[in-house]
């Protein structure tokens, strides 16, 4: 049995792979604790108290939505907006965005679009990619909603952020959004 002390030792390890193993183990503990909301909350609190060690795109992308996104499915989501807006690092900001993947998988796209609005002017390419990726995923649920969201914003979006959500659209739509 893995304890939180064991996870603490691993998530603070200098090696990326050890931190990844700790996060994947944390997700397993969380997912097997469906009937124990106290343990799930402890997993979420542990995760949030170690965001300084979740410091690479793959650590964020593999951990945040199965844990934080799942936890917030039936809860208030201000935390994600705060991370996107006020995160101390690009990784915390990316957690705010990528966590919405779980909502998208449950047919809920409003938070994805709202957090994309917060991050639309961000300077870092790894945020551009995350926002574009999640917009593309939201657009798979409702293409009309994606196009309506992009129409007034595409001219303000960094090129990388724009290319992801439009890549599956018909060529005429892609050309339209790239020309704005």
N, C-alpha and C positions, 0 to 999 in steps of 0.2 A: 504494500500500500504506500502511495506517495503522499507525503505530508506537504503542507505549505512551507515548512522549513526547507524541505528538499527542493521545492520549486523556487524558493528564494535564492538558494545557492546556485541553481542552474540559470535562472533568468538574469542574474547579475554577473554571470560568467563572461569572460572576455571573448569567448568564441561564439560566433554567430550561430553555428549549428547547435550548440548547447542551449542557447537562448530559444531557438526555434523548437527544440525538443521540449523545453519547459512550457512554451505557449501551447503546443499541440497537446501536451499532457493536461494542461489547465482546461482546454476545450473539452477533452474527454471527461474530466471530472465534472465539469459544468453540464455536459449533455447527459450524463448518467444520473444527475441529481434532479431530474424533472419533478420528482415528488418531494424535493427538499429545497424550497425557495431560500432558506437560510444559507445553505451551502452554495447555491447558485449566486446569491448576493455576495458571499465571501469571495467567490471566484471573480466576479465583476470588480469588486473593490480591490482585490489583489492586482488585477489587470490594470486598472486605472492608476494605481499607485506605482506602477512600474513602466509607465509610458516612456520614461527616459531611456529605458533599455530596449524598447520596441523601436529600433532606429534604422530600419531598412524597409524598402517597399514590400519585400516578400513577407517580412515579419508582420507588417500591418495587414497586408491583403489576405494572408492565411488565417489570421486570428480575430480580427475585429468583428466581422459580420457574423461568424458562427457563435461568437460569445456575446459581444456588446449588442449587435443587431438583434440577435435572438432574445436577449434579456429585455430589450426595449420594445419588442413587438406590441405588447399590450400596456405600455407605460408611456408616460410623458417623455418627450425627446429633446428637451432643452439642452441637455448635456452635449448632444452632437453639434448643435448650433454653436454652443460655447467653444467646443474644441475647434470647429472650423473657423470661427471668428477670432478667438483669442488663444489658440494653441501656442504653446511656447516653442514648438518645433514644427517643421513641415510634416513630421510623422504624426503628431497629434492632429494637425489639420486634416491630413489624409485619413486618419481614423474616423473623423467626423463625417467625411464623405463616403468612404468605402463601407462603413457600417450600414448604410442605407441599402446595400445589396439584399440584405435579408428582407427588408420591407418590400422591395421590388418583387422578390420571389413570392411574396404574399399579396401581390396586386396593389401595393401601396406605393405610389410614386411621388406624392406631394413633397415629402421631405427631401428627396433627391433633387428635385427642381429648386426648392428653396435654398438648400445648402449650395447648390451650383451657383445660384445668384450671389451668395456670399463670396465664393471663391473665384468668380469669373475674372477678376482683375489681378489674381495672384501672379507673382513673378516666376515661380519655380515650375519647371517642366514636369516634374513628378506629380505636381498637383494638377497641371493641365491634363496629363494622361489619365489620372484617376477620375477627374470630373468628366472628361470625354467618354471614358469607358462606362461610367455609371449612367450617363445620359443615353448612350447607345442601348444599354440594358433596359432602361425605362422606356425608350422608344420602341423596343420590341413588344412591349405591352400595349402601346397606343401610339402609333406613328403620327396621327393627327395632333395629339397633344405635344409630341416632340417638336413637330414643325411649328406649331403655334408658339412654343416656348422659344425656339431658335429665331423666328422671324425678326423680332425687335432686338435680339441680342447678338446675332452672329457676327455683326460688324465690330463688336467690342471684344470678341473672343480671340484668344491666341490661336494661331493656325492649328497647332496640335490638338488643342481642346475641341476645336470645331471638326476636325477630320474624323475623329472617332465616332461621334454620333451620326454623321451623315454617310459613313462608308457603306451602309446597307440600303440606303435610299436609292431610288431610281436616279440615273445619270442626270436627268433634267433638274431634279431637286438638288443634287450635289452641286451642279454648276450654279444654280440660283443662289444657294447659301454661300458658296465661295466668292461669288461676285458682289455680295453686299458689303 
